[in-house]
């Protein structure tokens, strides 16, 4: 009984968070970074799920939003096929990552309260709008019996899928409603423990390489550095041979990847470390430079040392590259897509970012899609809210994950809490 009372007290303490109050925004290349603060438990404020009812997310004036698919099985990322069909990955992964400390049990239980009750589909679903009216009347299972699929890429007639344990390839022909045959293995991906299981992916503009994001196996090396082999990095995979190499390292959880049009530069959305306060460490988007080290686990935002990572590596800290653009701490950037002129002048040059939302900050942050303006290939200014309304009165009705720009003028948003795919389009009133 005493243990139950103690657990209940800890849960209440955890759910209470750290207290509100105005804080300076943490946007751009030089965010304000407070001193680290550690406690018995990480600050936790869980936004419990709620139904949309007759409501829907909010978008800027001159745009409209529609649900084009509902009752999915945890949609994560989407891909626009050449004929306009939309592929959706559905699944939920995770390996055999045992809790290491009592607070891990508590945190895991609390975080679960903010997730969908649906089971992951382990499949790809295809959506088709045959008459171009914006209503996707055809819905087919394109491929099933996958293993927590996440990243997608199409190169010519090859469709690549990043499962949580392997990168595989399907042969694809324009207009297919379902995959023919079984997928071919391209390369295995790290999957032991799988604390961070998502495998984001993008292709080079020339189609020669795939880039795969592989998250760490811990928050800050609690499982030891051997468990982090080939993790917290972006791989470059040779499409022809399946051979891979480390492209960039020190990226704690690069859970969104996109290739910038024209320049061909690979960018990542990265979820940074937890448990040193509500304003540390900012999640970010950054260009991914070949051979660069971005700090994890030894430092953050360049040379800000994280003393929890022991023994330290002073040489790596000295070489650590600061990210390009802070989105704010704990927003959980899980989607990244570059825009084009079809989305209107204000949103033509820049990147859309799907922010899944915080679990360890009071007040909560994220739970929206933002637009980061770019100029001359680099982010500038503050992010602009583009899809909001997922969080209301402390409850979450949805949580954005993947975002994809349809070149014909639409933003596709996967929502893994309400299990919906949303479509945002200009409504002609601008």
Secondary structure, 3 states (H helix, E strand, C coil): CHHHHHHHHHHHHHHCCCCCCCCCCCCECCCCCCCCCCCCCCCCCCCCECCCCCCCCEECCCEEEEEEECCCCCEEEEEECCCCCEEEEECCCCCCCCCCCHHHHHHHHHHHCCCCCCCCCCEEEEEECCCCCCCCCEEEEEECCCCCCCEEEEECCEEEEECCCEEEEEECCCCCCCCCCCCEEEEECCCCCCCCCCEEEEECCCCCEEEEEECCCCCCCCCCHHHHCCCCEEEEEECCCCCEEEEEECCCCEEEEEECCCCCCEEEEECCCCCCCCCCCEEEEEECCCCCECCCCCEECCCEECCCCCCCCHHHHHHCCCCCEEEEECCCEEEEEECCHHHCHHHCCEEEEEECCCCCCCCCCCCEEEEEEEECCEECCCCEEEEECCEECCEECCCEEEEEEECCCEEEEEECCCCEEEEEEECCCC
